[in-house]
């Protein structure tokens, strides 16, 4: 009957509206509960001492004395673990010239922070007044003190300042790019541990001393990496012994000429 079909249609629409209202009520209820849970969680995390850092460990330091880092570790104790990021750690360590980078690890039971330091590698020393500046491959001054024979001496250039943490400043800074290129080439060559002196007084005639027994004559910076490769081949060949002394001329293209 037409009247019965109309009644059924009305009941179905009414039932659907009721179901829709119940779903909306459930969604609002769950949304309110979720919001309340997030607020409670934020209060617990950020407004209570539950996640305050109780222990700080600093590792990776070799050149930097552990005692020097203890005040840094103490400064992070009591701070919120979640809010303590890499930026605040880097800022706290910025006064240490030897720090190249620092990574962090968090522990939650109990709240703890581990700081892993990567130190810069000293490569040469340069004299400034009556002291020596220890420098890394990027030209950054790591420390200033006495002459240390485990590092090669870079001479023939005038260092105009010796402030720890800063890039070296020369009386002629147009030479800086060449200086850094030479240091990088030496490091890549694998010769650096045996080099005792590097003479860059004349950039058209760069030379160095190896193990206090062999002088390397390189000429200008052109093809410098290749020249060091030739030198390495010469000193490791059967033609030279550990007691060989003399000069290796690298100024001739593709040749390493040894003169006792």
Buried (B, 14 or more C-beta within 10 A) or exposed (E): EEEEEEEEEEEEEEEEEEEEEEEEEEEEEEEEEEEEEEEEEEEEBEEEEEBEBBEBEBEBBEBBEEEEBEEBBEEBBEBBBEEBEEEBBBEBBEEBBBBBEBEBEEBEEEBBBBBBBEBBBBBBBBBBEEBBBBBBBBBBBBBBEEEEEEBBBBBBBBBEEBEBBEBBBBEEEEBBEBBBEBBBBBBEBEBBEBBBBBBBEEBEBBBBBBBEBBBBBBBBBEBBBBBBBBBBEBBEEEEBEEEBEEBBBBEEEEEBEBEE
